[in-house]
Amino acid sequence: MTQDASKSERRGKHRVRLPQLVRVRPSQTNDFDEIQSTINSGREGIYFGTESKFFFKGMRLLVTFPYSTQHGAINQEYIGEVVRIDALPEGRYGIAVHLKQRINLGTYETYR
């Protein structure tokens, strides 16, 4: 692997490009609560698009992934950290989040 390739691809785990719903919100405020579709995801991180300008590198988030409103669905919640923000077409942003720690395992009813 060349030095340039190692700089551009720092992930240690494989990503899948299967869109899944994710719920993200700040860990310390109630400024926003978004439900978006992932662009790609892996065991240790997610990447999604948004129009919001609220995100910043280093921001701590509460991340529910995968997210579902179906009765009895397993919604796994994590503490995440924004590690990269990319400019996307049409005024959107790509948000890369490292999933640092799982904090809860419950059903949809837990989050109502």
BELDA-V908137 format. One record per pair of residues at least 6 apart in sequence whose C-alpha atoms are under 8 Angstrom apart, sorted by the first residue. I is the first residue (numbers start at 1). J is the second residue. D is the distance in whole Angstrom. If there is no record, write none. Layout:
I/J/D, I/J/D
//
This chain:
13/42/7, 13/43/7, 13/44/7, 14/42/6, 15/40/6, 15/41/5, 15/42/5, 15/43/8, 16/40/5, 16/41/5, 16/42/6, 17/39/6, 17/40/4, 17/41/7, 18/38/8, 18/39/7, 18/40/6, 18/41/8, 19/37/6, 19/38/5, 19/39/6, 19/40/7, 20/37/5, 20/38/5, 20/66/6, 20/67/8, 21/35/7, 21/36/6, 21/37/5, 21/38/6, 21/65/7, 21/66/6, 21/67/5, 21/68/7, 22/35/6, 22/36/5, 22/37/6, 22/38/7, 22/63/7, 22/64/6, 22/65/5, 22/66/6, 22/67/5, 23/33/7, 23/34/6, 23/35/4, 23/36/6, 23/63/6, 23/64/5, 23/65/7, 23/67/6, 24/33/6, 24/34/5, 24/35/6, 24/61/6, 24/62/6, 24/63/5, 24/64/7, 25/31/8, 25/32/6, 25/33/5, 25/34/6, 25/61/6, 25/62/5, 25/63/7, 26/32/7, 26/33/8, 26/59/8, 26/60/6, 26/61/4, 26/62/6, 27/60/6, 27/61/5, 27/62/5, 27/79/8, 28/60/8, 36/48/7, 36/49/7, 36/50/7, 37/48/6, 37/49/7, 38/46/7, 38/47/6, 38/48/4, 38/49/7, 39/46/8, 39/47/6, 39/48/5, 39/49/7, 40/46/6, 40/47/5, 40/48/7, 41/47/6, 43/99/8, 44/98/6, 44/99/5, 44/100/7, 45/96/7, 45/97/5, 45/98/4, 45/99/5, 46/96/6, 46/97/5, 46/98/7, 46/99/7, 47/94/7, 47/95/5, 47/96/4, 47/97/6, 48/94/6, 48/95/5, 48/96/7, 49/88/8, 49/92/6, 49/93/5, 49/94/5, 49/95/6, 50/92/5, 50/93/5, 50/94/7, 50/95/8, 51/91/7, 51/92/5, 51/93/6, 52/92/8, 52/93/7, 53/93/8, 55/82/8, 55/85/8, 55/95/8, 56/82/7, 56/85/7, 57/81/8, 57/82/5, 57/83/5, 57/84/6, 57/85/7, 58/81/6, 58/82/5, 58/83/6, 59/81/6, 59/82/5, 60/79/7, 60/80/6, 60/81/5, 60/82/7, 61/79/6, 61/80/5, 61/81/6, 61/82/8, 62/77/7, 62/78/6, 62/79/5, 62/80/6, 63/77/6, 63/78/5, 63/79/6, 63/80/6, 63/99/8, 64/75/6, 64/76/5, 64/77/4, 64/78/6, 65/75/6, 65/76/6, 65/77/6, 65/78/8, 66/75/6, 66/76/7, 67/74/8, 67/75/5, 67/76/8, 68/74/8, 68/75/7, 68/108/7, 69/108/6, 70/108/7, 71/107/8, 71/108/6, 71/109/7, 72/107/5, 72/108/6, 72/109/7, 73/107/5, 73/108/6, 74/105/7, 74/106/6, 74/107/5, 74/108/7, 75/105/7, 75/106/6, 75/107/6, 75/108/6, 76/102/7, 76/103/8, 76/104/6, 76/105/5, 76/106/7, 77/102/6, 77/103/6, 77/104/5, 77/105/7, 78/99/6, 78/100/7, 78/101/5, 78/102/4, 78/103/5, 78/104/7, 79/99/6, 79/100/6, 79/101/5, 79/102/6, 79/103/7, 80/97/6, 80/98/5, 80/99/4, 80/100/5, 80/101/7, 81/97/5, 81/98/5, 81/99/7, 81/100/7, 82/95/7, 82/96/6, 82/97/4, 82/98/6, 83/95/8, 83/96/6, 83/97/6, 83/98/7, 84/94/8, 84/95/6, 84/96/5, 84/97/7, 85/93/6, 85/94/6, 85/95/5, 85/96/6, 86/93/5, 86/94/5, 86/95/7, 87/93/5, 87/94/6, 88/94/6
//
